[in-house]
Amino acid sequence: MRLPVPFATVCLLAFRLSAALPPEYESLKAEAEKLYMQTCRQPRFAGYAYANVNEIYRQVALTNLPPEEQRWVKFRCADTQWRAEGVARRPLDVVKVKEARSQLEALIGDIKRVEDRDDVWAEAHASLGDLSQDMGGIMPPDEGAPHYQQAFEWLSAGHNGEPSPERMLAIVMRMTQPQGTPPHQSSYGHMPDFLPFEMLEKGIAIASTDEEKSHLHYLTAQRLVEYYGDPGQHPADDPVAIHDRIVAEFEAALPLGKTNLWWYYDALYNFVEWSKRVSLIKDKNGQWQRFEPDFVTGSQEDQSGRTDSAYFQSAYVRDQAGQIITNITKPVLKMSASPAQSGLFVMPPNRIIEYHLDWRNVKEIEMSVYALKQQDEPWPVDDRKRHKWLASIVVEGMKPTQSWKHDGNDSGDYKSHSLSFEGVLNQKSGEDLVLKPGAYLLEAKAGDISARELILITEGARF
C-alpha cells in the first residue's frame, strides 16, 4: 500500500550556491531548490514539487561540475525520485523507489573515511530514514533508524555550522510519528524501540526554545514508559528512580499546554493513564512503595487551546484527555455498607453499622440515616433497580434518625480518599448508634452529589 509523505520532510540543507559554478547550473539549482523548499512550507504541493525538482536536476550535465556538486545532483535526483512516487496520484512504481534507495546507499558507500563525510552523506542518510517511515513495505522502519541516527549525529556535531535543534527535532519527530499517518489523525506517542535514548537526551540539551524542550521531554517520557513498562519489572535497575524520572519528564512536557502544543492532549492522556497503572512499586530493597499520581499537573488544561489545536490533534485522544480531566476534577462520592446478604445490606438488631466511603474533590461529607416506611412490594435485590429506587426516595422533610459528618481532607490535589468506618456515634448518648428492626436509608451527601444504600435490620439476618 502506498503511504503518503505526511508532512514537511526533514529539509536538512539550506539553499546554497557556489560562486565557481557554471551560471546555467546556478540558475537551475536556484529554481529547483526553491521548489523543493515549498514542500517544507506547503506540503500539499509536494507531489508537483518533487517531480519537477527531479526533472530539473536531470537536465544538469554532471561533467561540467566539481565532484561535490556532482554528488549533490545525484543525491537530489534519487531523493526526489522516491518522494515523488510516494505522493503521486497513481500506482506506486516500486522499481523506481528501489532504484532510488540503491542510489542513496551508493552515495553513502562512496565515502570510505570518516573525515571525508560531507553534507550529501548526511542528507542521504536522512532521506533513507524518511523512506523507511513512508514506505515500510520496501524498507522497514527499523532499517531506517540507523540512517536517522547518522544524520542526527552529523547535525548535532555542527559539521555544517552550529548544531541545529530544529532540524534534529524534525528527525526525532519523523522517527516517532505513526507510519504513513498524519499526526492529527492518530494518537501521538508510540515510541519505536529502535529510537536511542541518546538522541532524545542530546536534543533536550541543545534545544533552543521551551517548545522544543517540552516536546523532547514528552518523547523521552513515552520512550521510558514503553521501554520499562512497569518499573517494578526491572529489578536490576532502581524502579523508584525510573518512576521518578518518567514523572519528571512528563511534568517538564506539560506546563506549556496553554500555548496550544498539538501533542499536549496526548501527553496528558498518556501521563494519567501510566500513573494509574504504576501506583505500587517494589523498590530495589524489596520494599513496596506507593505513588500517588500528580493530578494537579495532569489537569492543567487550557480550555481555550482546544479550538486551535483541534486540527493537529487526534479527536479521539483529545476527547479521552478531556474526559480524564473531567473525571479528575469533578467531585466523586461512593459508598458501600456491610454486611451484605442477597444483594442487600442486612443486619441483626443490636449490631453497629459498617460502611466504606470513596471520594475525591470533596471538602465535607454529610451522613444521615433515615427510617423508611414499610411497603407492600418486595425490596429490589438487583443492584441497578435498587440504586434507581433509592435515588427516587425524597428525603426532604424527613427527619433523620441520626446525622453526622466526615472531613473530606481535600487540599486541592485531586487525589482519591478511601476509608472504612465501624459504628455511628449517637450524638445524644455518645455511644454507637444501634438501629431497631426495620428498613433504613443510609445517605452520604457532598454538595449536589450523594450515595445511598438500603439497610435492613431483621432478626432473620445470618450475620
GIHU-V371001 format. One line per field, one symbol per residue. ss: DSSP state (H for helix, E for strand, L for the rest). A space follows every 10 residues. Layout:
BEGIN
ss: ???
END
This chain:
BEGIN
ss: LLLLLLLLLL LLLLLLLLLL LLHHHHHHHH HHHHHHHHHH HLHHHHHHHH HHHHHHHLLL LHHHLLHHHH HHHHHHHHHH HHHHHHHLLL LLLHHHHHHH HHHHHHHHHL LLLHHHLLHH HHHHHHHHHH HHHHLLLLLL HHHHHHHHHH HHHHHHHLLL LLLLHHHHHH HHHHHHLLLL LLHHHLLLLL LLLLLLHHHH HHHHHHLLLH HHHHHHHHHH HHHHHHHHLL HHHLLLLLHH HHHHHHHHHH HHHHHHHHHL LLLHHHHHHH HHHHHHHLLE EELLLLLEEE LLLLHHHHLL LLHHHHHHHL LLLLHHHHHH HHHHHHHHHL LEEEEEEELE ELLEEEELLL LLLEEEEEEE LLLEEEEEEE EELLLLLLLL LLHHHHHHHH HHLLLLLLLL LEEEEEELLL LLLLLEEEEE EELLELLLLL LELLLLLEEE EEEEEELLEE EEEEEEELLL LLL
END
